[in-house]
């Protein structure tokens, strides 16, 4: 299968803009709020920043810090990648917010310079990604999603919403949309012949259609009437897809038109990452 072309300038620009937005947000956050629990089990705002720092440190060639505890024994660590993430989080947990923020700014600055210096050919080179084998550019698309959704986690932790639009948000919605065939067809069990439409009302606006013909796939132009239409904000869409909130807590913010039972199954199946 031919790899999808990924525009290096747009993806790197979105990632650098996202890092700048996180840095600006954290720069105005009182120290006490860095310890606020986030939507992710076991992690505070400080831990989310440490997670981003750790990933960028690893991509910069730094060695994984040693841990004095068995990280796999922690309830919120589910796999080997989770244990790697936790090692970086644990290493910065006792650091002052100002020091963690300084480390974040230093590393993201170094990474931005390295990414901007890469050629398109290097960006297109084969690479491991958290979604399987792909290209380095595909990995950086996923980095945009990871950083943007964690910024939203931080904002939710302290009750300061914002930055729901822009290139990082657009790319993050695209990331979720790529999973919708699997979500609608496999997880929600939409029947063959059905069409599920999702209308995102903002800050990211999008109309997405998933047709089920044996297997489910996203289609640009539907050839049939929708079996169910789900209308919701991109903010709610991202949080449900990220498994950040239970469906019951946000279902009143979703307008379901058509097959209500299928619509509810799709909402329950949306969480594909956490």
C-alpha positions in Angstrom: 0.0 0.0 0.0 1.3 3.5 -0.9 2.0 5.7 2.1 -0.1 8.8 2.3 1.9 12.0 1.6 2.4 14.0 4.7 3.2 17.7 4.4 6.3 18.3 6.6 5.8 22.1 6.8 2.2 21.8 8.0 2.8 19.1 10.5 6.0 20.5 12.0 4.3 24.0 12.1 1.3 22.5 13.9 3.6 20.7 16.4 5.7 23.8 17.1 2.5 25.9 17.5 1.1 23.4 19.9 4.3 23.4 22.0 4.1 27.2 22.1 0.5 27.1 23.3 1.3 24.6 26.0 4.2 26.7 27.2 2.1 29.9 27.3 -0.7 28.1 29.2 1.8 26.6 31.8 3.6 29.9 32.2 0.4 31.4 33.7 -0.4 28.5 35.9 0.1 28.9 39.7 2.4 26.2 41.2 -0.4 24.7 43.2 -2.4 23.9 40.1 0.4 21.7 38.7 -0.6 19.1 41.2 -4.2 19.0 40.0 -5.3 15.5 39.1 -5.9 15.1 35.3 -8.4 13.0 33.5 -5.7 10.3 33.1 -5.5 7.9 36.1 -2.5 8.5 38.3 -1.3 11.6 36.5 -1.4 15.3 37.5 -0.8 18.3 35.3 2.9 18.1 36.2 2.9 14.5 35.2 1.4 15.3 31.8 4.1 17.8 31.1 6.7 15.3 32.3 5.3 12.8 29.8 5.7 15.2 26.9 9.2 16.1 28.1 10.1 12.4 28.3 9.0 11.6 24.8 10.9 14.5 23.3 13.9 13.6 25.4 13.8 10.1 24.1 13.5 11.4 20.5 16.5 13.6 21.2 18.6 10.6 22.1 18.5 10.8 25.9 18.6 7.6 27.9 15.6 6.4 29.9 15.9 7.3 33.6 16.2 4.5 36.1 13.4 3.8 38.4 13.5 2.5 42.0 10.0 0.9 41.8 8.4 -1.7 39.5 6.5 0.5 37.2 4.5 -2.4 35.8 3.0 -2.9 39.2 1.2 0.5 39.1 -2.5 0.3 38.5 -2.5 2.8 35.7 0.4 1.3 33.8 -1.1 -1.2 31.3 1.8 -2.1 28.9 5.5 -1.6 28.1 4.9 1.8 26.5 3.1 2.9 29.6 6.0 1.7 31.7 8.4 3.8 29.6 6.2 6.8 29.9 6.0 6.3 33.7 9.8 6.2 34.1 10.0 9.8 32.7 7.0 10.9 34.8 8.5 9.5 38.0 11.9 11.1 37.3 10.3 14.6 37.3 7.6 14.2 39.9 9.6 15.9 42.7 10.8 18.8 40.4 9.5 22.3 40.9 7.0 23.5 38.2 9.5 26.2 37.0 12.1 23.5 36.5 9.8 21.2 34.6 8.6 24.1 32.4 12.2 25.1 31.7 13.0 21.5 30.7 9.9 21.5 28.5 10.9 24.7 26.7 14.5 23.6 26.3 13.6 20.2 24.8 10.8 21.4 22.5 13.1 24.2 21.3 15.8 21.7 20.4 13.2 19.4 18.8 11.7 22.2 16.8 15.1 23.1 15.3 15.8 19.5 14.5 12.5 19.0 12.8 12.7 22.2 10.8 16.1 21.2 9.6 14.9 17.8 8.2 14.3 17.4 4.5 11.0 16.1 3.2 12.8 12.9 2.2 13.9 12.4 5.8 10.3 13.1 7.0 9.1 10.4 4.6 11.6 7.8 5.7 10.3 4.5 7.3 9.9 4.7 11.1 8.3 3.0 14.0 5.2 4.9 15.3 2.8 4.3 18.2 0.3 3.1 15.6 2.7 0.6 14.0 5.2 0.9 11.2 4.9 4.0 9.1 7.0 7.0 8.4 8.7 9.6 10.6 6.1 12.1 9.3 3.3 9.8 10.5 5.0 9.6 13.9 5.0 13.4 14.1 1.3 13.6 13.2 0.7 11.4 16.2 2.9 13.6 18.3 0.6 16.6 17.4 -2.4 14.6 18.6 -0.7 13.4 21.7 0.5 16.9 22.7 -2.9 18.6 21.8 -5.0 16.1 23.7 -2.7 16.4 26.7 -3.0 20.2 26.6 -6.8 19.7 26.8 -6.3 17.3 29.7 -4.3 19.9 31.5 -6.9 22.6 30.9 -9.7 20.2 32.0 -7.7 19.5 35.2 -7.7 23.2 36.2 -11.0 24.3 34.6 -9.4 26.6 32.0 -10.8 25.7 28.6 -9.2 26.9 25.4 -7.2 26.3 22.3 -9.9 24.0 20.9 -9.2 25.2 17.4 -6.2 25.7 15.2 -3.8 23.4 13.3 -3.2 21.1 16.2 -6.9 20.6 16.8 -7.5 20.0 13.1 -4.8 17.4 12.9 -6.1 15.8 16.1 -9.6 15.5 14.8 -8.1 13.9 11.6 -6.4 11.4 13.8 -9.6 10.3 15.4 -11.4 10.3 12.1 -8.9 7.7 10.8 -10.1 5.3 13.4 -13.9 5.8 12.7 -14.2 2.8 10.3 -13.0 0.5 13.0 -15.0 2.2 15.7 -18.3 2.2 13.8 -17.9 -1.2 12.0 -16.1 -3.3 14.6 -16.7 -1.8 18.0 -20.2 -0.4 17.5 -21.3 -3.2 15.2 -23.1 -1.0 12.7 -25.0 -3.3 10.3 -24.1 -3.6 6.6 -25.9 -1.0 4.5 -25.9 1.6 7.3 -24.4 5.1 7.2 -23.3 6.9 10.3 -22.7 10.6 10.0 -20.9 12.8 12.6 -21.4 16.6 12.4 -18.8 18.5 14.4 -20.1 21.9 15.2 -16.9 23.6 16.4 -14.4 24.8 17.3 -13.3 22.3 14.6 -16.1 22.0 12.1 -16.4 18.8 10.1 -19.0 16.4 8.5 -17.8 12.8 8.5 -19.6 9.9 7.0 -18.9 6.2 7.7 -20.5 3.8 5.2 -20.8 0.1 6.2 -20.6 -2.2 3.2 -19.3 -5.5 4.6 -16.5 -3.4 6.2 -16.9 0.2 7.4 -15.0 3.1 5.9 -15.0 6.9 5.9 -16.4 8.2 2.6 -16.3 11.7 1.2 -19.7 11.6 -0.5 -22.4 9.3 1.0 -24.6 7.4 -1.5 -27.5 6.9 0.9 -29.4 8.5 3.6 -27.8 8.5 7.1 -29.0 5.8 9.4 -28.0 8.0 12.3 -26.5 11.5 12.6 -24.6 12.5 15.7 -24.1 16.3 16.1 -21.6 17.4 18.8 -18.8 19.8 19.4 -15.2 18.8 18.5 -14.3 19.3 22.2 -16.8 16.6 23.3 -15.8 14.4 20.3 -12.1 14.5 21.3 -12.8 13.8 25.0 -15.1 10.8 24.2 -12.6 9.5 21.6 -9.8 9.9 24.1 -11.7 8.0 26.8 -11.4 11.1 29.1 -15.0 11.2 30.2 -17.9 8.6 30.5 -20.5 8.9 27.8 -23.2 9.4 30.3 -21.6 12.6 31.5 -21.7 14.3 28.1 -24.5 12.6 26.2 -26.8 15.5 26.8 -24.4 17.5 24.6 -24.9 15.2 21.6 -27.9 15.5 19.3 -28.8 12.1 17.9 -31.1 12.0 14.8 -32.3 8.7 13.4 -31.4 5.3 14.9 -30.9 6.3 18.6 -29.8 2.8 19.7 -27.0 2.7 17.0 -26.1 6.3 17.8 -25.6 5.4 21.5 -23.5 2.4 20.5 -21.2 4.6 18.4 -20.8 7.0 21.3 -19.9 4.1 23.7 -17.4 2.8 21.2 -15.6 6.1 20.5 -13.0 5.7 23.1 -10.0 4.3 21.2 -7.1 5.7 23.2 -6.3 6.8 26.8 
